[in-house]
Structure formats: structure tokens, C-alpha cells
Amino acid sequence: MTAKLIKGTDIREEILEEIAAEVKEIKDKKGVVPGLVTILVGEDPASMSYVTLKIKTADRLGFKEIQENQPTTISEADLLALIDKYNKDDSIHGILVQLPLPDHIDDKKILNAIDPDKDVDGFHPVNVGRLMIGGSEVKFAPCTPAGIQEMIVRAGVETSGAEVVVVGRSNIVGKPIANMMVQKGPGANATVTIVHTRTKDLASHCKRADILIVAAGVPGLVKPEWIKPGACVIDVGVNRVGEKVSEKTGKNVAILRGDVDFDAAKEIAGSITPVPGGVGPMTITMLMKNTLSSMKYKLGMM
Ligand code: NAP
């Protein structure tokens, strides 16, 4: 059996086209566009390339995008003042602070200073609480879990009554996706188990999963024999396992592997996400969707 590939690269294009069409329609009718500010402190290369991709995507969709590059020497007070400025700016619907921040700045204090109604990353405690309550309380689901749920739904995988097993309990992936899948409503209604490093017999849990979501950060953790035949496997893991020379650019690039032994797993699963090109492209896509939603909440359209 060869599993159906759930490609994040294709689903991203579908969703971005939908967002762009909606942005144009709202702009034509109401003269407003979604506004997103990205705050980057310092010059961490990974953060810089991630932020560049966010800006490019926002520009392509016709958003108003403001890039705030700040030196690593910025004080916590000045960063808080910058957030306050954008909290009060009516043309800005989403504020994103790129992590990590320098050691002299308290991440929690900064993230908690963002107006929860502009917290398009969905990390503010108010949005975590809204997500836990579920239904119409939810404003912004965190982007990676939102992307995972969207992929499952768009791949046509039945979630109602499904056994979902989530490997990993982080605040950014494991816990929120488990919480989302257990809610009452479309794309959810599942029976959910979360497993982690203290779980006894990881294999036995994974084996009963109709939908197996793996976010551990351990290359090849999930063995093919742990996969139920026909299951949907979502591999969130992105692990650098070496370097190779790119055929396109001639430069050294990272070799990436997921948390699942993909080649063997695809012969057993019903559907599976590749790494790279699976969950990865969905995160920025859902950030854009959250920013559009934020504007629609403000306009009373949602
Ligand atoms: P994290 O904060 O390090 O959490 C990893 C979780 O996996 C922890 O709960 C840990 O358990 C569990 N775990 C680790 N090793 C395990 C093992 N051998 N058996 C069972 N459970 C194990 O990681 P994260 O931020 O959630 O990220 C997970 C992976 O997803 C990483 O590879 C990351 O790069 C990737 N990721 C990708 C995207 C994207 O594609 N857009 C976004 C976010 C993350 P304990 O709690 O017991 O330690």
C-alpha cells in the first residue's frame, strides 16, 4: 500500500489563494486591508529568514506589512512601548514578536503585553483559555496546530469518533492540537491521547491511532510497525540530520528528517505528510489566515 501524500506546499497555495481573494473583496467593499507587524530583535539567521518569508507572504496577499527590526540592545521597556504603540494602532490587526528574544528580555512579559485581540500567534494566555473553551470562544488557534487540523480536514480524513494519538506535549504543538481535536465541532470530535517521554509503552498507544500526530523532535522515533494500517500520519518533526550541497544553488543546505520513518511508514499509512513540504509550510499560512480573521472580527464580519 502506498499512502496518499498530504502536501503542505499544495494546501498552502489553496489557502493563500482563498485569503488573497477575500482580502481583495474586503478592500474593494470597505477600503481596508489586514495589517501585520513583525518585530524582530537582533540578527539570528534562522529568525531573519523566517521573518523574511512572513513579509513576502503578507506582501503577496496584499496585506499592510510593517517590519520592525530592533537591535539586541533594545531594553525591555522600549520593546514594551513598541508593542503598546501597535496595540493602539487601528490599522494593525496582528502583532508578532519573533522568538527567541535576548536574555535580558522576559519573553513571557513581552508576549503577554500583546493585545489578545491582535495576538495572531495565539500564544497569549487569554487565547490559550479561549482555545480550551472551544467553539465560538476561539479567536486565534496557534498557527502550527491550526495548520495540522486544516491538513487533516482538507485531506478528507474523518475526525469524528477517530482515535487521535499526539506524540509530544509542548505548548506550541502537542497540547493545543490535542485540545483542538477533542472539541465538539467539525474537524474534531475525536478521542484523544497525548503521549510523552514518561509514557509507558509508546508503541501500543501509537498502534491504535486512526490519526497519529507526531511532534517530538526525535528523527525516526515512530517505527513503521507502530502505525495502524490505513492511518493518517501527521509528522510535525523537523530535524537537521546533516548537510548536502544543493543542486540548484551549489550551497550547503540542511538535510531534514521527520519524527517518522517516512519511507517505510508510507507503505502502511493511508495518508501521510512528508518532511520537508508537509506541516512546515502551513504555519505561516495560518498566521496570514489569523491576521485576516482579526480584521474581520474588528469589522464585525465574524
Ligand atoms: P518540544 O517543545 O521539544 O517538545 C517535544 C515533546 O515531545 C515533549 O513533550 C517531549 O516529552 C516529547 N518527546 C520527546 N522525545 C520523546 C520520546 N522519545 N518519546 C515520547 N515523547 C517524546 O518540541 P516542539 O516545539 O513541540 O516541536 C516538536 C518538533 O516539531 C520539532 O522537531 C520541531 O522542530 C517541530 N516543529 C515544526 C513546526 C513546523 O513545521 N511549522 C512548528 C513547530 C515545531 P516531555 O514533555 O516528556 O519531555
Residues whose N, C-alpha, C, O or C-beta is under 5 A from the ligand:
A	BS01	NAP	T144 V167 G168 R169 S170 V173 G174 V195 H196 T197 R198 A215 A216 G217 V218 V236 G237 V238 N239 V279 G280 T283
